[in-house]
Amino acid sequence: MKTISLREETYNHLIALKENNESFSDLIDDLLKTKRNDFRKYFGALKGNKVLDEISEFSKISRQQARQRR
């Protein structure tokens, strides 16, 4: 067992993430496991980007064409 120091703000963030029956060690273990696989950090990355608008328009046209082929 080790003792660590946290800023008050960091501690409050951890409390907000922690489930009632979960220890801080369990929470930190889970956060470390998912850190490299957390795709949420990429959500919104293309917002306002011209490429996203082009993809959206292409998707819309493709759906319209698919409906017309039926």
N, C-alpha and C positions, 0 to 999 in steps of 0.2 A: 504494500500500500504506500502511495506517495501523496503528498500534499502539494497542491498547486494554487496559485493566486490568479484571480480573474478580476478584470475591471467590472464594476457594478453593472454597466450596460450589457456586457457579455453574459454575466450571470443571469440577468433578467431575460435575455433572449433564450438562454437555455431553459429557464423555468417555463417560459411560454411554449417551448417545443416538447417538454417532458410530459409524458403521460403520468397519471396519478400513481400507478403501480410500478413505474419504471425508475430505476436508479440513474444517477447522473452518469455513472460508468457505462451502463447499458445504452443510454442516449448517445454518448460520445462515440461508443463503438459503432452504433448504427450510422451516425453521421460520417464517420471515417470510412465505413464500407461503401456508402453511397456517394461519397464526394466525387469520385471519378466517373460515376455513371449517372449523375444527375443532369438530365436533359432540360430541366426547368430553367437553368441559367441561360439557355439559348432561345427560349420563347420570347418573341418580340424582337429578335435580333434584326430581322429584315423589315420591321415596321417603317413605313415611309420610304422604303427603298424601291427604286424603279423596277428592279428584278422581280420583286414580290408582286407588283402591279401587273407585270407581263405574264407571270405564271398564273395569276388569278384570271386574267383575260383569256389566256390560252385554255384554261380549264373550262371556263364558261362557254367558249366557242366549241370545244370538244364535246361537251354535254349536249349542246344544241344540235350539233351534227349527228350525234348518236341517236337522239330522239327522232330526227328526220328520217333516219335509215329504217326505222321500225315499220 
